């Protein structure tokens, strides 16, 4: 079975401090579970490691080229010198990937509790799965989001794409002005 997954996931955000933090234009990269083959008639799954996509894990499937796996990512630019923490909310519904024509009516699913966040950058102080704390200064961080995709037994060999459900939102939680 050959399945191509293109996950066109979107990012929604509500930020009361728009002058302090912004998404860098053109920095959003879509999550991609890649091109894989389901082995046998059993279930499979893929877990994208956002810190190192090449070390992502999977079972019940084979990859001809694991480099096709990509986490969802975007860059945030901090434009003021103040310390800032944002709260991250993971998409409440997860994401459903639907089959494309001519094989309509098949779906695969990522659950909201399967998302994992990785953050790196020059103004990063710390991060957890629900908060990112920026140190003083200006600069950028890159946020990468991995997820687990479940492939049911006997899934159809078709191309699947996301139906535009969001996976992540963020908003200013608190800030300390020094």
C-alpha positions in Angstrom: 0.0 0.0 0.0 1.4 3.4 -1.0 0.0 6.4 0.8 1.0 10.0 0.4 0.1 12.3 3.3 0.1 16.1 2.8 -1.0 17.7 6.0 -2.1 21.3 5.2 -2.5 22.4 8.8 -3.1 25.9 9.9 -2.0 28.1 12.8 -4.4 30.4 14.5 -3.3 32.9 17.1 -4.7 35.7 19.2 -2.0 38.0 20.6 -2.9 41.1 22.5 0.7 42.3 22.2 1.0 42.3 18.4 3.8 44.9 18.5 5.9 42.5 20.7 5.6 39.3 18.8 4.8 38.3 15.2 4.9 35.4 12.9 7.7 35.9 10.4 6.0 36.1 6.9 6.8 33.1 4.8 8.1 31.0 7.7 5.1 28.6 8.0 5.9 25.1 6.8 3.2 22.4 6.6 3.4 19.1 8.4 4.0 16.2 6.1 3.8 12.5 7.2 5.4 11.6 3.9 5.0 8.9 1.4 4.8 5.4 3.0 3.5 1.9 2.5 1.2 0.2 5.0 2.7 -3.3 5.6 0.2 -6.2 5.9 -3.4 -5.7 6.9 -2.8 -4.4 10.4 -2.8 -0.8 11.8 0.2 1.5 11.7 1.2 4.8 13.1 3.8 7.6 12.5 5.0 9.9 15.2 6.9 12.9 13.9 9.7 14.0 16.2 9.8 17.8 15.8 13.3 18.1 17.2 14.7 15.6 14.7 12.3 14.5 11.9 14.8 11.9 10.7 14.5 10.1 14.1 10.7 10.0 13.9 9.2 6.6 14.8 6.7 4.4 13.0 5.3 0.9 13.0 3.2 -1.1 10.6 4.5 0.9 7.7 7.6 1.2 5.5 9.2 4.4 4.1 11.1 4.4 0.8 12.5 7.8 1.9 12.1 8.9 5.5 13.3 12.4 4.6 9.8 13.2 3.4 8.6 13.6 7.0 8.4 17.2 8.2 7.0 18.8 11.3 4.7 21.8 11.2 6.9 24.8 11.8 6.9 28.6 11.9 9.1 31.4 13.3 8.1 34.0 15.9 9.9 37.3 15.9 10.2 39.1 19.3 10.3 42.8 18.5 10.7 44.4 21.9 13.3 44.0 24.6 10.9 42.9 27.4 10.7 39.4 28.8 7.5 37.7 27.5 5.7 34.4 28.0 3.1 33.1 25.7 0.7 30.2 26.3 0.2 27.6 23.7 -3.1 25.8 23.1 -3.3 22.7 21.0 -6.1 22.3 18.5 -9.1 21.0 20.3 -10.3 18.7 17.5 -6.9 17.4 16.3 -6.9 17.0 12.6 -8.6 14.6 10.2 -6.9 13.9 6.9 -9.3 13.1 4.1 -8.7 11.1 0.9 -8.5 13.0 -2.3 -10.5 12.1 -5.4 -11.2 9.8 -7.1 -11.1 7.8 -3.8 -13.3 10.0 -1.6 -14.6 8.9 1.8 -11.5 7.6 3.6 -9.8 9.4 6.5 -6.8 9.2 8.9 -6.6 11.0 12.2 -4.2 12.9 14.5 -5.5 13.5 18.0 -5.0 16.8 19.9 -3.1 15.0 22.7 -0.6 13.7 20.2 1.0 17.0 19.4 4.5 17.7 20.7 6.2 21.1 20.5 9.9 21.9 20.1 11.3 25.4 20.3 14.8 26.8 19.5 16.2 30.2 18.9 18.3 33.1 20.1 15.7 34.7 22.5 14.4 31.5 23.9 14.6 31.2 27.7 12.6 28.1 28.2 9.6 26.1 26.8 7.1 23.5 28.0 4.3 21.9 26.0 2.1 24.8 26.9 4.3 27.9 27.4 7.2 29.6 25.6 9.2 32.1 27.7 11.4 34.6 25.8 14.3 36.3 27.5 15.0 40.0 27.2 16.2 41.2 23.8 15.0 41.0 20.3 15.3 38.0 18.0 13.5 34.9 16.7 12.5 31.4 17.8 11.4 28.5 15.6 8.5 26.5 16.8 8.2 23.0 15.5 5.2 20.7 16.1 5.1 17.0 15.7 2.1 14.6 16.0 1.1 11.0 15.8 -0.9 9.8 12.9 -2.9 6.6 13.2 -3.4 4.5 10.1 -6.3 2.0 10.6 -6.0 -1.6 9.2 -6.8 -1.9 5.5 -6.5 1.8 4.9 -6.9 2.7 1.2 -3.9 3.5 -0.9 -4.7 7.1 -1.8 -3.5 10.6 -1.2 -4.7 12.3 2.0 -4.8 16.0 2.9 -5.9 17.8 6.0 -9.2 19.6 6.0 -7.8 22.9 7.3 -8.4 22.2 11.0 -6.0 24.2 13.3 -3.4 22.4 15.4 -2.0 25.2 17.5 -2.9 28.6 18.8 -1.0 31.0 21.1 -1.7 34.1 23.1 0.1 36.3 25.5 -0.2 34.9 29.0 1.9 37.3 31.1 4.9 39.4 30.8 7.5 40.9 33.2 8.8 44.3 32.3 12.3 44.9 33.6 
